[in-house]
Each structure stands twice: as C-alpha cells, then as structure tokens.
Amino acid sequence: MAFPDVGTFIIEDTTFGDDVKFEPNHHCNVGITGVLCMPQYVLHRVGWMNKRNTKWVEFQSRNTQPHNANQNHGGIFTLSPSDTLLVRAGQEIENSFFPPGYVSLVSSKFSYLLSAPDNACVLSSDIGYGTIYDNGILCKVPLRSLKVYSQGLLSNSAPQLKVDVSRGFSASQNIGFHQTGGDHQTEKQGYSLPVIPGTDQTYTLSLLGGGDIPSNWVIEFSDVVIGNRWNMEYIYLNLQGRSCGNNDGLVSSHHDRKFIWSGDEFMGGDAWGNHGACVSASDMPKVDCAAQNEGKR
C-alpha cells in the first residue's frame, strides 16, 4: 500500500489481511512531488490480520538528488491518542499493528530516539522484529512530526539542522537538508523529524556549526487534526537566534497555520516569518469533529 508523502491520515476501522505491506512516502521527491516528507499515519481501531513473518513496512531509501540528504525515509506510523492511552495503561489491543506495549514506528535513521528513558524506543531488530518492521525504531510513546521550512538554501551548501533534546532525557542528532526537486526548481525545502509530544522535554534547534534559525523560516508541529479529533498536544521548542512565541516556547498542535499549503508555490508568501509555530499569532480555533458529523451518518 503506497501511502502519500505529506499531511496526516487517520486510518480507522480498517482490517488488513495477509501479504499487506505499508510503504510510506511513496512519491516523496519523485520529480517535484512531496514537500518535507514527514507524514503522520494514525491507526485508529485498525485490525492487523497479516500473520506472515514477512516485511510489513518498507521505508524509502532512494536518493534521486546527489547533493540532497533526502527525507524519503521519513513517515510516522502511530496509534491514535485514544488507542495509545489503552496500551500505555497496560491493555493489549487485539490484532494491533504493533507488538504489545508499542505504539509508534519510524525509520532507524532517527537514532536520537534510542536515548529516550526506560527503553521507550528500541531498534525493532533488537527485540526480534527487524524483518517485519524494516529494522525501524519501535516506541512505547507517541511520535509526531516537526517540520522546519527553509528559504534560499542550495542542496550542495545547506547546513544540517542540529537537534538537542534536554529535560526528560539528553540526546542530539543532525538532520540533513531536504529539497524536493533540483535547485531553483521548487521552493519545497527544509528539515523534518519525528518528536515525542509532551512537556517533559525541550527540543532546541540550531544550524550545525552554531548558526541561528532565520526569523522568516516556518516551523510546524504535528497537525490540527489531532487536537480536533482528540486533544491538543504540546511541545517545548527553543530556536537559536529567535524567540518561540509565548509561554517559554510552549507550542500547541493548533498553532497558527495561515497561508501554509496555499498558493501555486506550495506556501503563500505571507506565511514566511508571520505564521506557523513560534510566532505571536494566536492558535487556530478547535473544531469539534463529532459535531461536524452530526446528521451525516
């Protein structure tokens, strides 16, 4: 099953049978398709009936741009917040896509997660599930996307993004620059990674070598669909060289997203420096999904 490369998809009340294999980011960086290629695939009340010990997931690894770190390996599989609460309370979800106790999966390339306390994230190969999960990282905690949209960088000179985690646990990782298409072909460029939502840790972002995060770059955490369907989620962000909104860097999954995804050039010009997370704009209003569906069934 070839999944899209952007956004959040809730897969609900669905049963998957033998020989099904998930492929995240199917079209990431094919021509000029895809953006930062860190989609969220949220599994809610999903029945996984594929009992064969073959590969259930295949993370992308191709790199079609020679100077591009490329994020084809991106993509987050995670249980819905309500299903996650059940698992973390010690309940076992029958026919879950994940092994007992685990709720999320990402590529092994995001190795900083392995420093999370209490073995919250482990290599699937270390617990006997390497083949099934493409040697990815399984986590007992939810994961969400963090995206940094940049401007004006070139693939052969762009710096890496340095991510430092403090409070809760200590870890660092350098994230490669991603650009969809060649230089000057599109404006779809930046950095993305999976993060653990919550207020137990702080994520500090800088450019490798000590560079500041430019004030016009747009930051995006998770997706409003999470808060609309379940509950808003939060994360602490610290951006070197610029402030991160109000409340000491506390960012909501409902942060302002005006002009993101608008216009023929993928992001409206007014978004740069004015919208996204870590700006002074107010959060977007919460939409009650249940109320929206009344009378439509």
C-alpha positions as CSV (number, residue, x, y, z in Angstrom):
1,M,0.0,0.0,0.0
2,A,1.7,3.2,-1.3
3,F,0.9,6.0,1.2
4,P,1.2,9.7,0.4
5,D,4.1,11.9,1.5
6,V,2.5,14.8,3.3
7,G,-0.1,15.6,5.9
8,T,-1.9,13.4,8.5
9,F,-4.0,10.4,7.6
10,I,-6.3,8.7,10.1
11,I,-6.8,5.1,9.1
12,E,-9.9,4.0,11.0
13,D,-11.9,0.8,11.5
14,T,-9.9,-1.0,8.8
15,T,-8.7,-4.5,8.6
16,F,-5.5,-5.5,6.7
17,G,-5.0,-9.1,5.6
18,D,-2.1,-11.4,4.6
19,D,0.7,-10.0,2.4
20,V,-0.2,-6.3,3.0
21,K,2.9,-4.1,3.2
22,F,2.9,-0.4,4.1
23,E,5.2,1.9,2.0
24,P,5.4,5.5,3.5
25,N,6.3,8.4,1.3
26,H,5.6,6.6,-2.0
27,H,6.0,9.8,-4.1
28,C,8.5,11.7,-2.0
29,N,10.9,13.6,-4.3
30,V,9.6,11.9,-7.5
31,G,10.0,14.8,-9.8
32,I,8.7,17.7,-7.8
33,T,6.1,15.8,-5.7
34,G,6.2,15.8,-1.9
35,V,7.2,18.6,0.5
36,L,9.2,17.7,3.6
37,C,8.1,14.1,3.5
38,M,7.3,13.5,7.2
39,P,3.6,12.4,7.1
40,Q,1.7,11.0,10.1
41,Y,-0.2,7.8,9.6
42,V,-2.6,7.5,12.6
43,L,-4.0,4.0,13.1
44,H,-7.4,4.0,15.0
45,R,-9.1,0.7,15.7
46,V,-7.2,-1.0,13.0
47,G,-7.1,-4.8,12.8
48,W,-3.8,-6.2,11.5
49,M,-4.5,-9.7,10.3
50,N,-1.3,-10.2,8.4
51,K,0.2,-13.1,10.3
52,R,3.1,-13.8,7.9
53,N,6.6,-13.0,9.2
54,T,7.5,-11.0,6.1
55,K,8.2,-7.3,5.8
56,W,5.2,-5.3,6.9
57,V,6.7,-1.9,6.3
58,E,9.3,-0.7,3.8
59,F,10.8,2.7,4.4
60,Q,12.1,4.6,1.4
61,S,15.8,4.8,0.9
62,R,16.4,6.2,-2.6
63,N,18.1,9.5,-3.1
64,T,17.5,11.0,-6.5
65,Q,19.4,14.2,-5.8
66,P,23.2,13.7,-5.4
67,H,23.7,16.7,-3.1
68,N,20.4,16.2,-1.2
69,A,20.3,14.3,2.2
70,N,16.7,13.5,1.2
71,Q,13.9,12.6,3.6
72,N,12.3,9.7,1.7
73,H,12.9,7.6,4.8
74,G,10.5,9.9,6.7
75,G,7.0,8.9,7.8
76,I,5.5,8.1,11.2
77,F,3.2,5.2,12.0
78,T,1.4,5.7,15.3
79,L,-1.7,4.6,17.2
80,S,-4.4,7.2,17.7
81,P,-4.2,9.1,21.1
82,S,-7.2,7.0,22.4
83,D,-5.6,3.7,21.4
84,T,-2.3,4.8,22.8
85,L,-3.8,5.5,26.2
86,L,-5.2,2.0,26.3
87,V,-1.8,0.5,25.5
88,R,0.1,2.7,28.0
89,A,-2.4,1.8,30.7
90,G,-1.3,-1.8,30.2
91,Q,-4.1,-3.1,28.0
92,E,-3.4,-5.1,24.9
93,I,-5.2,-4.2,21.6
94,E,-6.2,-7.3,19.8
95,N,-4.7,-7.7,16.3
96,S,-2.6,-4.5,16.7
97,F,-0.1,-3.5,14.0
98,F,2.4,-3.0,16.8
99,P,4.0,-5.5,19.3
100,P,2.5,-5.4,22.8
101,G,3.4,-2.2,24.6
102,Y,4.5,-0.3,21.5
103,V,2.5,2.5,19.8
104,S,4.8,4.1,17.1
105,L,7.3,3.2,14.4
106,V,9.8,5.3,12.4
107,S,12.9,4.7,10.3
108,S,16.1,3.7,12.1
109,K,17.7,6.9,10.8
110,F,16.2,8.9,13.7
111,S,18.6,7.3,16.2
112,Y,18.3,10.0,18.9
113,L,15.1,8.4,20.0
114,L,17.0,5.4,21.3
115,S,18.2,7.7,24.1
116,A,14.7,8.1,25.5
117,P,14.4,6.9,29.1
118,D,13.1,3.5,30.2
119,N,13.8,1.9,26.8
120,A,10.8,3.9,25.4
121,C,12.3,3.5,21.9
122,V,14.3,0.5,20.6
123,L,15.5,-0.9,17.4
124,S,13.0,-3.4,16.2
125,S,15.9,-5.7,15.3
126,D,16.9,-5.8,19.0
127,I,13.6,-7.3,20.1
128,G,13.2,-9.8,17.3
129,Y,11.1,-7.8,14.9
130,G,13.7,-6.4,12.5
131,T,12.4,-8.1,9.3
132,I,8.8,-7.2,9.9
133,Y,9.4,-3.5,10.7
134,D,12.3,-2.9,8.2
135,N,14.7,-2.6,11.1
136,G,12.9,0.6,12.1
137,I,12.6,2.1,15.6
138,L,9.6,1.0,17.7
139,C,8.5,3.3,20.5
140,K,6.2,2.9,23.6
141,V,5.4,6.6,23.3
142,P,3.6,8.5,20.6
143,L,5.5,10.3,17.9
144,R,4.6,13.4,15.9
145,S,6.2,15.4,13.1
146,L,8.3,18.5,13.5
147,K,9.0,20.4,10.3
148,V,11.2,23.4,9.5
149,Y,10.5,25.1,6.1
150,S,13.6,27.0,4.9
151,Q,14.1,29.5,2.2
152,G,17.0,30.2,-0.2
153,L,19.2,27.2,0.6
154,L,21.1,25.2,-2.1
155,S,21.4,21.5,-1.9
156,N,25.3,21.4,-2.1
157,S,25.8,24.1,0.6
158,A,22.8,23.9,3.0
159,P,23.9,23.2,6.6
160,Q,22.4,20.4,8.7
161,L,19.9,21.1,11.4
162,K,21.2,20.3,14.9
163,V,18.5,19.0,17.3
164,D,19.3,18.9,21.0
165,V,16.9,17.3,23.5
166,S,17.1,18.4,27.1
167,R,14.9,17.8,30.2
168,G,13.5,14.3,30.5
169,F,16.4,12.9,28.6
170,S,19.5,14.2,26.8
171,A,20.2,13.4,23.1
172,S,21.4,15.1,19.9
173,Q,21.1,14.4,16.2
174,N,22.0,16.2,13.0
175,I,19.1,16.2,10.4
176,G,20.0,16.5,6.7
177,F,18.6,19.2,4.4
178,H,15.8,18.0,2.2
179,Q,14.8,19.6,-1.1
180,T,12.1,18.3,-3.4
181,G,13.3,18.8,-7.0
182,G,16.6,20.4,-8.0
183,D,17.9,23.8,-7.0
184,H,15.6,26.6,-8.2
185,Q,13.1,24.0,-9.4
186,T,10.8,24.4,-6.4
187,E,10.6,26.2,-3.0
188,K,9.9,22.9,-1.2
189,Q,12.9,22.6,1.2
190,G,13.8,22.3,4.8
191,Y,14.1,19.8,7.6
192,S,11.8,17.3,9.3
193,L,12.0,14.7,12.1
194,P,9.8,12.7,14.5
195,V,9.5,14.1,18.0
196,I,7.9,12.9,21.3
197,P,5.0,15.2,22.1
198,G,4.5,16.4,25.6
199,T,6.1,18.8,28.1
200,D,8.6,16.5,29.6
201,Q,11.4,17.6,27.3
202,T,12.6,20.6,25.3
203,Y,13.8,20.5,21.7
204,T,16.5,23.0,20.8
205,L,17.0,23.7,17.1
206,S,20.1,25.4,15.5
207,L,22.1,25.1,12.3
208,L,25.1,22.9,12.6
209,G,28.2,25.0,13.4
210,G,26.2,27.3,15.7
211,G,24.0,29.1,13.2
212,D,20.7,30.7,14.2
213,I,17.3,29.7,12.8
214,P,16.3,32.6,10.5
215,S,13.3,34.5,11.6
216,N,11.5,34.0,8.3
217,W,11.6,30.2,8.4
218,V,8.3,28.5,9.2
219,I,8.0,25.9,11.9
220,E,5.2,23.3,12.1
221,F,4.5,20.8,14.9
222,S,2.1,17.9,14.3
223,D,-1.4,18.7,12.9
224,V,-4.6,20.3,13.9
225,V,-6.5,17.1,13.1
226,I,-5.0,15.6,16.3
227,G,-6.5,18.3,18.5
228,N,-9.8,18.4,16.6
229,R,-10.4,14.7,16.8
230,W,-8.8,14.0,20.2
231,N,-6.9,16.5,22.4
232,M,-4.4,19.3,21.6
233,E,-0.8,18.3,22.1
234,Y,2.1,20.4,23.2
235,I,5.9,20.5,22.9
236,Y,8.6,22.9,24.1
237,L,10.7,24.4,21.4
238,N,13.8,26.6,21.7
239,L,15.0,28.1,18.4
240,Q,18.6,29.5,18.5
241,G,18.6,33.1,17.5
242,R,14.9,33.8,17.7
243,S,12.1,33.6,20.2
244,C,9.5,30.9,20.1
245,G,6.2,32.8,20.7
246,N,4.8,32.9,24.2
247,N,4.9,30.7,27.3
248,D,8.6,29.9,27.2
249,G,8.5,28.1,23.9
250,L,5.4,26.0,24.6
251,V,3.9,25.2,21.2
252,S,0.5,23.7,20.6
253,S,-0.5,21.3,17.8
254,H,-3.1,24.0,17.0
255,H,-0.5,26.7,16.3
256,D,-1.3,29.2,13.5
257,R,-1.1,27.7,10.0
258,K,-2.5,30.6,7.8
259,F,-1.0,30.6,4.3
260,I,0.7,27.3,4.8
261,W,-0.2,25.0,1.8
262,S,-1.8,27.9,-0.1
263,G,-0.8,29.3,-3.5
264,D,0.8,27.8,-6.6
265,E,4.2,27.8,-4.9
266,F,3.1,25.5,-2.0
267,M,3.2,28.2,0.6
268,G,1.7,31.7,0.5
269,G,4.2,34.5,0.7
270,D,2.6,35.9,3.8
271,A,3.4,32.7,5.7
272,W,7.2,33.4,5.9
273,G,8.1,34.9,9.2
274,N,4.5,35.6,10.2
275,H,2.8,32.2,10.6
276,G,3.5,28.7,11.8
277,A,4.7,27.9,15.3
278,C,7.0,30.2,17.3
279,V,5.3,33.4,16.2
280,S,3.0,35.8,18.1
281,A,-0.1,34.8,16.1
282,S,-3.0,33.2,18.1
283,D,-3.6,29.4,17.9
284,M,-6.3,28.3,15.4
285,P,-9.7,27.6,16.9
286,K,-10.5,24.0,17.8
287,V,-13.1,22.2,15.6
288,D,-15.4,19.6,17.2
289,C,-15.2,16.8,14.7
290,A,-18.1,14.9,16.3
291,A,-20.4,18.0,16.0
292,Q,-19.4,18.3,12.3
293,N,-20.6,14.8,11.6
294,E,-24.0,15.0,13.3
295,G,-26.8,14.1,11.0
296,K,-24.4,12.9,8.2
297,R,-24.5,9.2,9.0
